[in-house]
Amino acid sequence: MQPAQFTAEPPSTDRTPRTYDVIIAGCGPTGAMLAAELRLHDVRVLVLEKETEPASAVRIVGLHIRSLELMAMRGLLDRILPHGRQRPAGAYFAAIPKPAPQGLDSRYAYLLGIPQPVIERLLEEHAIELGARVRRGCAVAGLEQDDEGVTVTLADGEQLRSRYLVGCDGGRSTVRKLLGVGFPGEPARTESLMGEMEVGVPQEEIAVTVAAVRETQQRFWLRPAGIGVYSVLVPAAGVSDRVEPPTLEDFKHQLRAIAGTDFGVHSPRWLSCFGDATRLAERYRVDRVLLAGDAAHIHPPIGGQGLNLGVQDAFNLGWKLAARIRGWAPDALLDTYQAERRPVAEEVLDNTRAQTELLSTEPGAQAVRRLLTELMDFDEVNLHLLEKITAIGIRYDFGAGPDLLGRRLPDMDVKQGHLYGLLHRGRGLLLDRAERLTVGGWSDRVDYLADPTAAVDVPGVLLRPDGHVAWIGQDQRDLDDHLSRWFGKPAH
């Protein structure tokens, strides 16, 4: 498949800024997914990406269960699956080698390993197919907002105008800095080198050496990544604030220091480094400017949650921001983005902090790791930790109600196929088992399915566009109140 094509817009020839509903800074997975979600509701979207070309480093990332479910909700999973490799849903937490626990309630209970440039390309293509515009080589240099919108100034002086701006521009976010939003947390204490390269020694020798090192050093591996090619992870010599990638010599030096051999590594495909800095934006929204993905939170990559957390931000924000622009959002709806997603990020930061401690070579940390390894033999413990990593355990606070309220509803068979197949358009859905309810004047925003055979043990369920349960019951008046809460006033 060829890379996504985009139409570069020429600079404006007059002093009137081009106008959009939403400008998104950053065309990584979060920005591309958000653009697609907005386009489902006919929002005029421009995505600005400072890089002129897509990333070339073939780093493998993992899509966890909840992200796979969201992709299925939008009809994207069949497009993505052929490009990835499915792996068992286990051994996520601190790389403790445990199988998937019993009780995983998902049709998509696996990890999908996929090259990061591929998932970025597929999501960008999806957004463009839906009508989003993407401009590469465009860096945000300034912003000013007023009661009507945001004026965005590019590095070349061009100005653009939008009703809202969303910073999806990474951990060093320019948008966040221009807003003056604090980014408190801990700086990196450790750094790791990671890359793919060829080796010069037999596989058997590699396996023996790696096994010996990993008895005490979990931040180390050499894993096959193709014919003669290995993925390499090794602790760096220290912590730096470098922007440029490490060199092959850096890898050789650290491999010799940690393992006593450099394994004859040569011919690298790509080289990178990452630290364990942990930070969370103080606010996700300042009036008409919002933050999502790494612009709002950074953490160590252990557990592979970063890309997933950002994509899930986009799913939570997209329909709410679109509702605001389309004119039917209740006043407080956009505020629920921060109220729901920032606590999720706090939990992710905490679990990555815990996992990082468990990778330490200190005796105390190793003792705790051994204890947790024993505890994870209990399915309840293993399941609890896996639900944290894969985000299927999230429960948003929608007020008092059954445990299912605020949680995601798993995919299930319904008389029209699969439940998630009914969510492709990014609308709400009322699942009516009792066949006594109606969406009435909200039919332009909420779909209806009467199915007494659906495998959910309640008479009626209202789903938000992100698949979370917004209401449970059988009383029409109560349902109408909740439809108003989430989907505004009825059209008629």
RODO-2510 file (C-alpha; in nm, 4 decimals, decimal comma):
residues 492
     n   res          X          Y          Z
     1     m     0,0000     0,0000     0,0000
     2     q     0,1317     0,3420    -0,0918
     3     p     0,1719     0,6140     0,1722
     4     a    -0,1238     0,8421     0,2253
     5     q    -0,1429     1,1276    -0,0203
     6     f    -0,2274     1,4734     0,1039
     7     t    -0,3061     1,7953    -0,0720
     8     a    -0,0700     2,0703     0,0376
     9     e    -0,2511     2,3994     0,0613
    10     p    -0,0603     2,6992    -0,0747
    11     p     0,0088     2,9875     0,1635
    12     s    -0,2637     3,2464     0,1837
    13     t    -0,2198     3,5340    -0,0637
    14     d    -0,4283     3,7799     0,1370
    15     r    -0,4384     3,8888     0,4995
    16     t    -0,7521     3,6975     0,5831
    17     p    -0,6619     3,3726     0,7668
    18     r    -0,8121     3,0529     0,6319
    19     t    -1,0790     2,9290     0,8681
    20     y    -1,1554     2,5825     1,0026
    21     d    -1,3655     2,4355     1,2760
    22     v    -1,0681     2,2583     1,4345
    23     i    -0,6945     2,2766     1,3772
    24     i    -0,4940     1,9845     1,5139
    25     a    -0,1217     2,0249     1,5760
    26     g     0,0475     1,6907     1,5154
    27     c    -0,0356     1,4047     1,2808
    28     g     0,0731     1,1124     1,4949
    29     p    -0,1777     0,8429     1,5928
    30     t    -0,3610     1,0732     1,8358
    31     g    -0,3933     1,3635     1,5934
    32     a    -0,4931     1,1449     1,2978
    33     m    -0,7512     0,9550     1,5037
    34     l    -0,8991     1,2772     1,6379
    35     a    -0,9238     1,4205     1,2866
    36     a    -1,1117     1,1109     1,1700
    37     e    -1,3507     1,1233     1,4656
    38     l    -1,4311     1,4875     1,3927
    39     r    -1,4860     1,4205     1,0238
    40     l    -1,7510     1,1598     1,1089
    41     h    -1,9581     1,4608     1,2117
    42     d    -1,8669     1,6850     0,9134
    43     v    -1,6341     1,9078     1,1152
    44     r    -1,3870     2,1045     0,8992
    45     v    -1,0467     1,9805     1,0146
    46     l    -0,6912     2,0810     0,9303
    47     v    -0,3995     1,8779     1,0684
    48     l    -0,0613     2,0524     1,0878
    49     e     0,2475     1,8319     1,1022
    50     k     0,5893     1,9920     1,1434
    51     e     0,7731     1,6967     0,9864
    52     t     0,7857     1,6948     0,6088
    53     e     0,7874     1,3146     0,5845
    54     p     0,6334     1,0364     0,7953
    55     a     0,8565     0,8709     1,0543
    56     s     1,0862     0,6051     0,9089
    57     a     1,1968     0,4235     1,2267
    58     v     1,0293     0,0820     1,2135
    59     r     0,9608     0,0602     1,5861
    60     i     0,7025    -0,2022     1,6775
    61     v     0,4188    -0,0765     1,8948
    62     g     0,1357    -0,2740     2,0512
    63     l    -0,2356    -0,2094     2,0249
    64     h    -0,3993    -0,3293     2,3451
    65     i    -0,7474    -0,4748     2,3847
    66     r    -0,9340    -0,1479     2,4354
    67     s    -0,7677     0,0171     2,1355
    68     l    -0,8537    -0,2863     1,9218
    69     e    -1,2133    -0,2561     2,0379
    70     l    -1,2216     0,1107     1,9408
    71     m    -1,0790     0,0304     1,5987
    72     a    -1,3514    -0,2315     1,5572
    73     m    -1,6126     0,0301     1,6516
    74     r    -1,5048     0,2413     1,3565
    75     g    -1,4616    -0,0415     1,1070
    76     l    -1,0827    -0,0031     1,1028
    77     l    -0,9728    -0,3338     1,2483
    78     d    -0,9960    -0,5340     0,9268
    79     r    -0,7710    -0,2761     0,7608
    80     i    -0,5156    -0,2871     1,0413
    81     l    -0,4955    -0,6587     1,1253
    82     p    -0,3088    -0,7732     0,8100
    83     h    -0,0207    -0,5401     0,8972
    84     g     0,0301    -0,6659     1,2522
    85     r     0,1121    -0,9763     1,4458
    86     q    -0,1246    -1,1081     1,7118
    87     r     0,0276    -1,2126     2,0414
    88     p    -0,1237    -1,3540     2,3614
    89     a    -0,2652    -1,1024     2,6093
    90     g    -0,0194    -1,1709     2,8873
    91     a     0,3174    -1,0735     3,0414
    92     y     0,2406    -0,7004     3,0174
    93     f     0,2908    -0,5829     3,3740
    94     a     0,6614    -0,5153     3,4356
    95     a     0,7345    -0,7909     3,1802
    96     i     0,6489    -1,0527     3,4435
    97     p     0,6012    -1,3731     3,2414
    98     k     0,2446    -1,4747     3,3199
    99     p    -0,0146    -1,6049     3,0719
   100     a    -0,3404    -1,4251     3,0084
   101     p    -0,5795    -1,4692     3,3028
   102     q    -0,9171    -1,6325     3,2851
   103     g    -1,2170    -1,4014     3,2513
   104     l    -1,1038    -1,1610     2,9799
   105     d    -1,4375    -1,0385     2,8466
   106     s    -1,3474    -0,9213     2,4978
   107     r    -1,3726    -1,0470     2,1433
   108     y    -1,0285    -0,8928     2,0892
   109     a    -0,8299    -1,0425     2,3769
   110     y    -0,4832    -1,0200     2,2253
   111     l    -0,2001    -0,7749     2,1609
   112     l    -0,1436    -0,6582     1,8048
   113     g     0,2204    -0,5753     1,7369
   114     i     0,2469    -0,3386     1,4421
   115     p     0,5206    -0,1079     1,3077
   116     q     0,4563     0,2470     1,4263
   117     p     0,4964     0,4038     1,0791
   118     v     0,2324     0,1617     0,9487
   119     i    -0,0327     0,2410     1,2101
   120     e     0,0374     0,6126     1,1672
   121     r    -0,0039     0,5814     0,7900
   122     l    -0,3246     0,3805     0,8172
   123     l    -0,4819     0,6275     1,0584
   124     e    -0,3752     0,9238     0,8470
   125     e    -0,5220     0,7614     0,5367
   126     h    -0,8441     0,6997     0,7272
   127     a    -0,8673     1,0665     0,8285
   128     i    -0,7953     1,1871     0,4738
   129     e    -1,0518     0,9502     0,3243
   130     l    -1,3088     1,1047     0,5573
   131     g    -1,2150     1,4517     0,4362
   132     a    -0,9520     1,5822     0,6784
   133     r    -0,6787     1,8013     0,5312
   134     v    -0,3157     1,7394     0,6287
   135     r    -0,0329     1,9879     0,5806
   136     r     0,3217     1,8689     0,6415
   137     g     0,6208     2,0910     0,7043
   138     c     0,3990     2,3288     0,9059
   139     a     0,5073     2,4087     1,2605
   140     v     0,2912     2,6043     1,5039
   141     a     0,4835     2,9079     1,6308
   142     g     0,2139     3,1127     1,8019
   143     l    -0,1493     3,1204     1,9052
   144     e    -0,3992     3,3765     2,0267
   145     q    -0,7515     3,2977     2,1296
   146     d    -1,0603     3,5091     2,1849
   147     d    -1,4298     3,4496     2,2464
   148     e    -1,4860     3,3329     1,8881
   149     g    -1,1854     3,1164     1,8126
   150     v    -0,8086     3,0744     1,7853
   151     t    -0,5584     3,2397     1,5519
   152     v    -0,2679     3,0064     1,4810
   153     t     0,0596     3,1480     1,3500
   154     l     0,2916     2,9151     1,1618
   155     a     0,6704     2,9287     1,1631
   156     d     0,6712     3,1031     0,8245
   157     g     0,4364     3,3743     0,9478
   158     e     0,1190     3,2429     0,7846
   159     q    -0,1899     3,2735     1,0007
   160     l    -0,4835     3,0338     1,0223
   161     r    -0,8086     3,0663     1,2093
   162     s    -1,0176     2,7973     1,3783
   163     r    -1,2918     2,7662     1,6348
   164     y    -1,0773     2,5254     1,8370
   165     l    -0,7149     2,4111     1,8451
   166     v    -0,5987     2,0743     1,9787
   167     g    -0,2342     2,0107     2,0607
   168     c    -0,1429     1,6529     1,9714
   169     d     0,2194     1,7529     1,9189
   170     g     0,4009     1,5222     2,1580
   171     g     0,5832     1,5416     2,4882
   172     r     0,7674     1,8597     2,3890
   173     s     0,4368     2,0153     2,2823
   174     t     0,4652     2,3669     2,1451
   175     v     0,0923     2,4198     2,1969
   176     r     0,1182     2,3308     2,5659
   177     k     0,4124     2,5663     2,6135
   178     l     0,2394     2,8515     2,4311
   179     l    -0,0614     2,8014     2,6572
   180     g     0,1585     2,8196     2,9640
   181     v     0,0121     2,4972     3,1025
   182     g     0,2336     2,3404     3,3655
   183     f     0,3764     1,9919     3,3062
   184     p     0,4788     1,8748     3,6534
   185     g     0,6248     1,5361     3,7320
   186     e     0,9613     1,3649     3,7526
   187     p     1,2499     1,4038     3,5091
   188     a     1,4107     1,0951     3,3619
   189     r     1,6245     0,8951     3,6044
   190     t     1,7211     0,6254     3,3566
   191     e     1,7530     0,6034     2,9809
   192     s     1,7477     0,3052     2,7477
   193     l     1,8765     0,2516     2,3970
   194     m     1,6514     0,0674     2,1545
   195     g     1,6898    -0,0253     1,7892
   196     e     1,6942    -0,2952     1,5250
   197     m     2,0174    -0,4261     1,3759
   198     e     2,1937    -0,7320     1,2455
   199     v     2,4146    -0,9469     1,4680
   200     g     2,7342    -1,1392     1,4110
   201     v     2,7016    -1,4362     1,6479
   202     p     2,4805    -1,7490     1,6448
   203     q     2,1271    -1,7334     1,7854
   204     e     2,2091    -1,9973     2,0473
   205     e     2,4884    -1,7818     2,1912
   206     i     2,2575    -1,4813     2,2040
   207     a     1,9872    -1,6784     2,3862
   208     v     2,2257    -1,8034     2,6566
   209     t     2,3791    -1,4612     2,7201
   210     v     2,0455    -1,2770     2,7244
   211     a     1,8932    -1,5285     2,9666
   212     a     2,1860    -1,4811     3,2069
   213     v     2,1697    -1,1008     3,1939
   214     r     1,7916    -1,0895     3,2386
   215     e     1,8131    -1,2754     3,5684
   216     t     1,8930    -0,9352     3,7217
   217     q     1,8521    -0,6791     3,4395
   218     q     1,5029    -0,6562     3,2901
   219     r     1,5845    -0,3539     3,0750
   220     f     1,7768    -0,5748     2,8350
   221     w     1,6907    -0,7961     2,5433
   222     l     1,7876    -0,9128     2,1974
   223     r     1,4788    -1,0483     2,0187
   224     p     1,4518    -1,1745     1,6618
   225     a     1,2828    -0,9133     1,4398
   226     g     1,3305    -1,0745     1,1014
   227     i     1,5868    -1,2846     0,9165
   228     g     1,9208    -1,1996     1,0769
   229     v     1,7767    -0,8877     1,2408
   230     y     1,7277    -0,8353     1,6151
   231     s     1,5434    -0,5838     1,8278
   232     v     1,7911    -0,4625     2,0891
   233     l     1,7208    -0,2959     2,4233
   234     v     2,0018    -0,2001     2,6585
   235     p     2,0394     0,0543     2,9431
   236     a     2,2159     0,3746     2,8384
   237     a     2,5274     0,4988     3,0158
   238     g     2,3371     0,7878     3,1718
   239     v     2,0561     1,0340     3,1123
   240     s     2,0747     1,3052     2,8475
   241     d     1,8417     1,5545     2,6842
   242     r     1,9556     1,4659     2,3360
   243     v     1,7294     1,5089     2,0367
   244     e     1,9451     1,3178     1,7889
   245     p     1,9328     0,9350     1,7981
   246     p     2,2192     0,7369     1,9537
   247     t     2,4928     0,5853     1,7405
   248     l     2,5740     0,2216     1,6758
   249     e     2,8890     0,2723     1,8818
   250     d     2,6712     0,3755     2,1781
   251     f     2,4954     0,0400     2,1499
   252     k     2,8198    -0,1560     2,1221
   253     h     2,9685     0,0166     2,4260
   254     q     2,6636    -0,0516     2,6435
   255     l     2,6224    -0,4092     2,5260
   256     r     2,9821    -0,4808     2,6218
   257     a     2,9338    -0,3090     2,9587
   258     i     2,6161    -0,5011     3,0450
   259     a     2,6600    -0,8369     2,8695
   260     g     3,0350    -0,8596     2,8178
   261     t     2,9908    -0,8726     2,4380
   262     d     2,8501    -0,6503     2,1659
   263     f     2,7180    -0,9567     1,9767
   264     g     2,8816    -0,8226     1,6611
   265     v     2,5924    -0,5834     1,5995
   266     h     2,6022    -0,3980     1,2686
   267     s     2,3870    -0,2556     0,9870
   268     p     2,1209    -0,0867     1,2032
   269     r     1,7721    -0,0315     1,0620
   270     w     1,6940     0,2351     1,3194
   271     l     1,8253     0,3553     1,6537
   272     s     1,6497     0,5476     1,9297
   273     c     1,6529     0,6161     2,3004
   274     f     1,3904     0,6837     2,5636
   275     g     1,3839     0,7820     2,9276
   276     d     1,1473     0,7259     3,2183
   277     a     1,0333     1,0866     3,2655
   278     t     0,6787     1,1021     3,4026
   279     r     0,4713     1,4185     3,3628
   280     l     0,1043     1,5187     3,3485
   281     a    -0,0389     1,8455     3,2196
   282     e    -0,2079     2,0511     3,4897
   283     r    -0,4999     2,1185     3,2563
   284     y    -0,6254     1,9535     2,9386
   285     r    -0,8212     2,2589     2,8282
   286     v    -0,7750     2,6343     2,8322
   287     d    -1,0889     2,7812     2,6771
   288     r    -1,0722     2,6935     2,3053
   289     v    -0,7387     2,5097     2,3142
   290     l    -0,7107     2,1477     2,4279
   291     l    -0,4329     1,8913     2,4727
   292     a    -0,4322     1,5192     2,3925
   293     g    -0,1867     1,2317     2,3752
   294     d     0,1759     1,2884     2,4750
   295     a     0,1155     1,6639     2,4812
   296     a    -0,0918     1,5971     2,7933
   297     h     0,1043     1,3115     2,9513
   298     i     0,4350     1,1285     2,9197
   299     h     0,5555     0,8194     3,1024
   300     p     0,7982     0,5296     3,0599
   301     p     0,7023     0,2982     2,7727
   302     i     0,6857    -0,0113     2,9914
   303     g     0,3560    -0,1879     2,9368
   304     g     0,3215    -0,0261     2,5939
   305     q     0,0423     0,2101     2,7005
   306     g     0,1492     0,5417     2,5454
   307     l     0,0083     0,5175     2,1930
   308     n    -0,3046     0,3493     2,3273
   309     l    -0,3634     0,6208     2,5864
   310     g    -0,3408     0,8910     2,3198
   311     v    -0,5734     0,7167     2,0754
   312     q    -0,8239     0,6669     2,3557
   313     d    -0,7989     1,0395     2,4377
   314     a    -0,8964     1,1079     2,0763
   315     f    -1,2008     0,8798     2,0948
   316     n    -1,3165     1,0495     2,4137
   317     l    -1,2651     1,4030     2,2820
   318     g    -1,3717     1,3694     1,9190
   319     w    -1,7473     1,3329     1,9530
   320     k    -1,7663     1,5881     2,2338
   321     l    -1,5792     1,8552     2,0396
   322     a    -1,7852     1,7767     1,7291
   323     a    -2,1040     1,8129     1,9345
   324     r    -1,9887     2,1550     2,0500
   325     i    -1,9219     2,2644     1,6944
   326     r    -2,2473     2,1188     1,5584
   327     g    -2,4347     2,3165     1,8230
   328     w    -2,6065     2,0443     2,0242
   329     a    -2,3568     1,9786     2,3041
   330     p    -2,4798     2,0389     2,6590
   331     d    -2,2820     2,3182     2,8249
   332     a    -2,0693     2,0887     3,0400
   333     l    -2,0030     1,8149     2,7831
   334     l    -1,6609     1,9382     2,6690
   335     d    -1,5497     1,9719     3,0316
   336     t    -1,6023     1,5974     3,0775
   337     y    -1,3022     1,5351     2,8509
   338     q    -1,0573     1,6452     3,1209
   339     a    -1,2765     1,5118     3,4015
   340     e    -1,2693     1,1627     3,2488
   341     r    -0,9334     1,1360     3,0791
   342     r    -0,6978     1,3080     3,3217
   343     p    -0,7697     1,0560     3,6040
   344     v    -0,7059     0,7752     3,3545
   345     a    -0,3681     0,9264     3,2723
   346     e    -0,2898     0,9622     3,6440
   347     e    -0,3493     0,5891     3,6875
   348     v    -0,1310     0,5055     3,3879
   349     l     0,1484     0,7225     3,5247
   350     d     0,1209     0,5452     3,8586
   351     n     0,1271     0,1955     3,7107
   352     t     0,4291     0,2800     3,4953
   353     r     0,6038     0,4221     3,8013
   354     a     0,5361     0,0942     3,9807
   355     q     0,6518    -0,1147     3,6869
   356     t     0,9698     0,0900     3,6531
   357     e     1,0544     0,0252     4,0187
   358     l     1,0070    -0,3473     3,9578
   359     l     1,2729    -0,3338     3,6843
   360     s     1,5346    -0,2013     3,9255
   361     t     1,8312    -0,4256     4,0021
   362     e     1,8250    -0,3181     4,3686
   363     p     1,7635    -0,6066     4,6145
   364     g     1,4474    -0,4517     4,7603
   365     a     1,2874    -0,4003     4,4203
   366     q     1,3818    -0,7523     4,3160
   367     a     1,2204    -0,8897     4,6339
   368     v     0,8961    -0,7034     4,5581
   369     r     0,9102    -0,8328     4,2008
   370     r     0,9393    -1,1916     4,3244
   371     l     0,6452    -1,1386     4,5607
   372     l     0,4265    -0,9882     4,2864
   373     t     0,5224    -1,2734     4,0545
   374     e     0,3769    -1,5135     4,3123
   375     l     0,0628    -1,3036     4,3619
   376     m    -0,0023    -1,2969     3,9884
   377     d    -0,0589    -1,6715     4,0010
   378     f    -0,3997    -1,5720     4,1384
   379     d    -0,6224    -1,4988     3,8402
   380     e    -0,7898    -1,2091     4,0227
   381     v    -0,4566    -1,0290     4,0638
   382     n    -0,3403    -1,1071     3,7106
   383     l    -0,6741    -0,9926     3,5664
   384     h    -0,6749    -0,6702     3,7669
   385     l    -0,3285    -0,5729     3,6425
   386     l    -0,4069    -0,6719     3,2843
   387     e    -0,7254    -0,4637     3,2869
   388     k    -0,5170    -0,1640     3,3966
   389     i    -0,2653    -0,2061     3,1163
   390     t    -0,5207    -0,2732     2,8425
   391     a    -0,7711    -0,0059     2,9628
   392     i    -1,0687    -0,2428     2,9670
   393     g    -1,1085    -0,1828     3,3401
   394     i    -1,1815     0,1904     3,3043
   395     r    -1,5005     0,3117     3,4678
   396     y    -1,5872     0,6774     3,4215
   397     d    -1,7758     0,8415     3,7063
   398     f    -2,1281     0,8989     3,5751
   399     g    -2,2825     0,9052     3,9215
   400     a    -2,4554     0,6372     4,1256
   401     g    -2,5710     0,3265     3,9439
   402     p    -2,4900    -0,0348     3,8572
   403     d    -2,1269    -0,1339     3,8122
   404     l    -2,1731    -0,1413     3,4336
   405     l    -2,2532     0,2328     3,4283
   406     g    -1,9522     0,4228     3,3005
   407     r    -1,7765     0,1103     3,1748
   408     r    -1,7258     0,0045     2,8171
   409     l    -1,9714    -0,2510     2,6823
   410     p    -1,7890    -0,5469     2,5232
   411     d    -1,8665    -0,6374     2,1636
   412     m    -2,1424    -0,8953     2,1383
   413     d    -2,3588    -1,0687     1,8839
   414     v    -2,6779    -0,8802     1,8003
   415     k    -2,9420    -0,9546     1,5416
   416     q    -2,7705    -0,7187     1,2949
   417     g    -2,4265    -0,8772     1,3400
   418     h    -2,1810    -0,7415     1,5964
   419     l    -2,2620    -0,4591     1,8360
   420     y    -1,9511    -0,2621     1,7412
   421     g    -2,0530    -0,2763     1,3781
   422     l    -2,3416    -0,0443     1,4682
   423     l    -2,1029     0,2241     1,5972
   424     h    -1,9090     0,2908     1,2774
   425     r    -2,0668     0,6338     1,2294
   426     g    -1,9570     0,7645     1,5684
   427     r    -2,3110     0,8123     1,6988
   428     g    -2,4738     0,7069     2,0232
   429     l    -2,6711     0,3829     2,0376
   430     l    -2,9736     0,2738     2,2392
   431     l    -2,9895    -0,1042     2,2797
   432     d    -3,3471    -0,1865     2,3812
   433     r    -3,3994    -0,5449     2,4940
   434     a    -3,7485    -0,4723     2,6280
   435     e    -3,8569    -0,3129     2,2953
   436     r    -4,0400    -0,0363     2,4847
   437     l    -3,8042     0,2594     2,4457
   438     t    -3,7325     0,5221     2,1813
   439     v    -3,4645     0,7807     2,1036
   440     g    -3,7345     1,0235     1,9897
   441     g    -3,6005     1,3669     1,9021
   442     w    -3,2402     1,2530     1,9359
   443     s    -3,2561     1,0251     1,6283
   444     d    -3,0177     1,2571     1,4425
   445     r    -2,7482     1,1757     1,7012
   446     v    -2,8423     0,8381     1,8491
   447     d    -2,9236     0,5134     1,6696
   448     y    -3,1754     0,2581     1,7960
   449     l    -3,1625    -0,1221     1,8106
   450     a    -3,4433    -0,3365     1,9504
   451     d    -3,2991    -0,6804     2,0238
   452     p    -3,4459    -0,8945     2,3032
   453     t    -3,1779    -1,1589     2,2386
   454     a    -2,8758    -0,9352     2,3080
   455     a    -2,6453    -1,0849     2,5713
   456     v    -2,6672    -0,8052     2,8266
   457     d    -2,8557    -0,8577     3,1513
   458     v    -3,0430    -0,5243     3,1611
   459     p    -3,3555    -0,4056     2,9768
   460     g    -3,2001    -0,1044     2,8095
   461     v    -2,8519     0,0429     2,7576
   462     l    -2,7518     0,3814     2,6157
   463     l    -2,4031     0,3852     2,4666
   464     r    -2,1996     0,6966     2,3993
   465     p    -2,0086     0,7137     2,0677
   466     d    -1,6954     0,5893     2,2498
   467     g    -1,8756     0,2735     2,3614
   468     h    -1,9145     0,3619     2,7303
   469     v    -2,2454     0,2943     2,9028
   470     a    -2,4211     0,6259     2,9730
   471     w    -2,7502     0,4876     3,1071
   472     i    -2,9101     0,1602     3,2158
   473     g    -3,2813     0,1078     3,2746
   474     q    -3,6279     0,0793     3,1259
   475     d    -3,8017     0,4072     3,2117
   476     q    -3,8477     0,6377     2,9112
   477     r    -3,8552     0,9572     3,1152
   478     d    -3,5289     0,8666     3,2880
   479     l    -3,3792     0,7807     2,9493
   480     d    -3,4844     1,1192     2,8090
   481     d    -3,3067     1,2934     3,0972
   482     h    -2,9868     1,1062     3,0166
   483     l    -3,0203     1,1656     2,6443
   484     s    -3,0359     1,5365     2,7256
   485     r    -2,7356     1,5050     2,9553
   486     w    -2,5130     1,3533     2,6882
   487     f    -2,6701     1,4576     2,3592
   488     g    -2,8307     1,7956     2,4285
   489     k    -3,1818     1,9114     2,3518
   490     p    -3,3908     1,7010     2,1147
   491     a    -3,4199     1,8240     1,7577
   492     h    -3,7969     1,8279     1,7836
***
